[in-house]
């Protein structure tokens, strides 16, 4: 292999986020890598030959050797070896849809050509958890729907934490009462700009008009998402399906308000999971 002196050869672990055909013979592949964050490469003759096999399929984790030139948008993939194909994701439509949501999130948020090992571990562990769903469900009593929702909420929570938006989630923002001291049926009011909630008593006292509500169990699940490894979250969450959905809407509202550019368009794959997005509604202080 001859490499120009302007080209730098790299070896890295990568997970495929997007793969598109280019000029009928080649593929342009975008991946999340361990050492370089989000990268894009061209794989020459990937369509007509078996040179790369299944290493360029969506979600596939592999070991890549590629070359890149300073300032160039695309590197050139030289070799790729599959480490884990996550084949189980392709056997279930909802699993595939959720994995696609994870990929969309990384395409939006993962930094380009900048190390983000925390995101790489989060993404690979979330895919592994989803790939091993059958085994995990056998050990718990939760349904497929609750599994998917709790894993999605945990993933969003970890991304929110990574972005620097650290919610004060266990205590009322006004009176500081702990969520465990509240009645499980109480309805809490979300304060999106402060990334937290206020109890029903405080909501009446300060007379704030708030549209988004959340239950104490959803708040506790939010806390679990911050505290537990992603692969453990589905087995420990408390909220039923409706509560998981309300937590998702709260989390998405936080992303819309706190993450620059996230309010431009909804995640395409959400519709396959039966979730209603806050978008394309314009983000406001109180959703």
C-alpha atoms as one frame of an Amber mdcrd trajectory, in Angstrom:
protein
   0.000   0.000   0.000   1.475   3.359  -1.078   0.456   6.380   0.961   1.242
   9.952  -0.079   3.347  11.978   2.344   0.343  14.293   2.698  -1.855  11.415
   3.801  -1.842  10.130   7.359  -2.656   6.493   8.026  -4.834   5.748  11.033
  -6.061   2.626  12.781  -9.178   2.909  14.904 -12.318   1.180  16.148 -15.435
   2.375  14.340 -19.205   1.813  14.343 -21.063   2.508  11.085 -23.643   5.293
  11.405 -24.462   5.835   7.728 -23.489   4.159   4.454 -24.513   5.490   1.041
 -23.743   4.481  -2.538 -21.463   6.796  -4.537 -21.096   6.595  -8.337 -22.599
   3.076  -8.354 -19.318   1.414  -7.345 -18.186   3.052  -4.131 -19.560   3.756
  -0.686 -19.280   6.842   1.470 -19.398   5.702   5.073 -19.803   7.821   8.191
 -18.822   6.196  11.465 -18.328   6.915  15.143 -14.730   6.108  15.996 -13.034
   5.694  19.343 -10.122   8.075  18.787 -11.393  10.531  16.156 -15.097  10.929
  16.871 -17.316  11.186  13.797 -15.421  10.423  10.599 -16.361   9.948   6.937
 -14.442   7.833   4.426 -14.847   6.601   0.894 -14.601   2.846   0.343 -13.553
   2.348  -3.260 -15.215  -0.473  -5.212 -17.175  -1.515  -2.142 -20.321  -2.246
  -4.181 -18.961  -4.534  -6.894 -16.363  -6.468  -4.919 -16.289  -8.436  -1.689
 -13.318  -6.479  -0.445 -15.092  -5.147   2.645 -17.747  -7.838   3.054 -20.333
  -6.795   5.650 -18.025  -4.415   7.485 -19.818  -1.371   6.043 -23.330  -2.426
   7.050 -25.184  -0.131   9.464 -24.325  -0.587  13.152 -21.361  -2.886  12.407
 -18.443  -2.369  14.776 -15.037  -2.987  13.251 -11.370  -2.233  13.199 -10.532
   0.224  10.429  -7.332   1.240   8.687  -7.850   4.418   6.719  -5.919   7.373
   5.392  -6.836  11.023   5.701  -5.510  14.335   4.431  -5.563  17.530   6.526
  -8.577  19.646   5.590 -10.214  16.945   3.437 -13.846  16.018   4.117 -13.327
  12.355   3.249 -10.672   9.881   4.199 -10.033   6.676   2.276 -10.833   3.320
   3.822  -8.069   0.817   3.166  -9.011  -2.158   5.330 -11.855  -3.097   7.660
 -12.367  -6.079   9.941 -15.706  -6.843  11.612 -15.579  -7.144  15.391 -19.337
  -7.296  16.045 -22.126  -7.106  13.480 -25.032  -6.733  15.951 -26.988  -9.072
  13.688 -29.817  -9.451  16.196 -30.896  -5.860  15.559 -32.017  -6.799  12.052
 -34.401  -9.516  13.236 -36.859  -7.155  14.931 -38.319  -4.009  13.352 -38.568
  -2.076  16.642 -34.990  -3.009  17.582 -33.825  -1.794  14.182 -35.818   1.429
  14.563 -34.361   2.184  17.991 -30.821   1.475  16.778 -31.514   3.889  13.926
 -32.546   6.562  16.460 -29.228   6.038  18.250 -27.374   6.472  14.952 -29.316
   9.660  14.141 -28.418  11.113  17.520 -24.721  10.399  17.026 -24.782  11.883
  13.526 -26.152  15.090  15.042 -24.154  15.326  18.243 -20.849  13.449  17.984
 -17.954  15.835  17.303 -16.065  15.410  14.039 -12.416  14.354  14.119 -12.266
  14.806  17.871 -11.884  12.046  20.437 -15.121  11.208  22.271 -14.503   7.859
  23.921 -17.475   8.339  26.283 -19.868   8.570  23.332 -18.264   5.579  21.629
 -18.722   3.443  24.742 -22.289   4.672  25.219 -23.215   3.871  21.626 -21.551
   0.455  21.530 -23.031  -0.578  24.890 -26.519   0.598  23.886 -26.344  -1.437
  20.675 -25.069  -4.444  22.629 -27.922  -4.129  25.129 -30.420  -4.003  22.287
 -28.733  -6.908  20.524 -28.997  -8.983  23.712 -32.607  -7.989  24.401 -34.006
 -11.528  24.392 -31.649 -12.656  27.149 -32.301  -9.527  29.203 -36.078  -9.864
  28.911 -35.884 -13.423  30.202 -34.364 -12.070  33.422 -36.983  -9.331  33.921
 -40.738  -8.920  33.676 -40.763  -5.852  31.445 -42.369  -5.795  28.012 -40.664
  -5.093  24.694 -42.189  -1.606  24.640 -40.963  -0.704  28.120 -37.528  -2.116
  27.279 -37.245   0.081  24.179 -38.550   3.205  25.910 -36.342   2.828  28.978
 -33.244   2.205  26.839 -34.033   5.229  24.673 -34.580   7.427  27.728 -31.358
   6.187  29.296 -29.475   6.949  26.088 -30.929  10.466  25.912 -30.130  11.036
  29.578 -26.496  10.019  29.076 -26.218  12.320  26.044 -27.698  15.204  28.018
 -25.188  14.555  30.793 -22.324  14.390  28.279 -23.377  17.718  26.737 -22.900
  19.485  30.069 -26.575  19.985  30.889 -26.679  18.444  34.368 -30.267  18.463
  35.656 -31.098  18.891  39.327 -33.571  16.079  39.114 -34.170  14.671  42.625
 -35.362  17.884  44.302 -38.039  20.485  43.641 -36.376  23.580  42.185 -38.398
  25.821  44.491 -38.779  24.175  47.913 -36.115  21.422  47.569 -38.411  18.598
  48.665 -37.001  15.196  47.654 -38.942  13.241  45.043 -39.149  10.217  47.377
 -41.273  12.243  49.816 -43.961  12.909  47.230 -47.057  10.851  46.569 -46.496
   8.550  43.595 -49.659   9.918  41.965 -48.608  13.560  42.237 -48.109  15.452
  38.983 -44.909  17.481  38.822 -44.394  20.503  36.570 -41.363  20.615  34.283
 -39.193  23.720  34.101 -37.388  23.211  30.828 -34.936  26.125  30.968 -33.779
  25.070  34.466 -33.691  21.348  33.582 -35.815  20.358  36.550 -39.294  20.335
  38.088 -41.403  21.910  40.806 -43.947  20.157  43.011 -47.672  20.853  42.861
 -47.602  23.062  45.970 -44.892  25.310  44.561 -46.610  25.441  41.180 -49.728
  26.886  42.852 -47.778  29.304  45.040 -45.695  30.858  42.272 -48.552  30.725
  39.764 -46.560  29.611  36.747 -48.309  28.396  33.621 -46.688  25.094  32.746
 -47.888  22.639  30.131 -45.523  19.681  30.519 -46.143  17.307  33.440 -44.185
  14.371  34.808 -44.681  11.782  37.564 -42.335  11.084  40.507 -41.595   7.625
  39.073 -40.515   9.192  35.786 -38.242  11.538  37.723 -36.727   8.592  39.547
 -36.128   6.811  36.232 -34.419   9.977  34.989 -32.119   9.768  38.009 -31.390
   6.097  37.284 -30.424   7.083  33.746 -27.821   9.449  35.170 -26.487   6.968
  37.721 -26.519   3.527  36.077 -24.543   2.096  33.145 -26.689   2.081  30.001
 -26.909  -1.735  29.862 -28.444  -1.913  33.365 -31.100   0.754  32.908 -33.914
  -1.356  31.343 -33.847  -3.829  34.248 -34.198  -1.196  36.976 -36.635   1.413
  35.657 -39.963   1.784  37.495 -42.192   3.677  35.075 -44.871   1.965  33.036
 -45.265   2.640  29.319 -47.180   5.923  29.764 -44.616   7.198  32.269 -41.735
   6.243  30.003 -43.384   8.214  27.202 -43.822  11.301  29.375 -40.167  11.048
  30.404 -39.187  10.874  26.735 -41.152  14.068  25.988 -39.435  15.812  28.916
 -35.995  14.688  27.752 -36.634  15.709  24.159 -37.868  19.114  25.365 -34.593
  19.526  27.280 -32.637  18.699  24.120 -34.666  21.179  22.085 -34.044  23.959
  24.586 -30.457  23.242  25.683 -28.695  21.619  22.701 -27.914  24.064  19.844
 -29.493  23.069  16.549 -31.565  20.234  17.961 -34.792  22.146  17.356 -34.421
  22.044  13.568 -36.106  18.712  12.834 -37.398  15.599  14.626 -35.582  12.284
  14.603 -36.936  10.363  11.604 -36.897   6.897  13.163 -39.024   7.898  16.164
 -42.221   7.441  14.167 -41.546   3.703  13.935 -41.522   3.472  17.736 -44.937
   5.087  18.147 -43.520   8.213  19.794 -44.810  11.716  19.186 -42.058  14.303
  18.950 -42.241  17.816  20.399 -40.947  18.908  16.989 -41.544  20.552  14.562
 -43.121  22.812  17.174 -40.861  25.728  18.003 -39.014  25.317  21.294 -40.243
  27.502  24.134 -39.276  28.048  27.752 -42.098  25.829  28.986 -43.170  22.990
  26.720
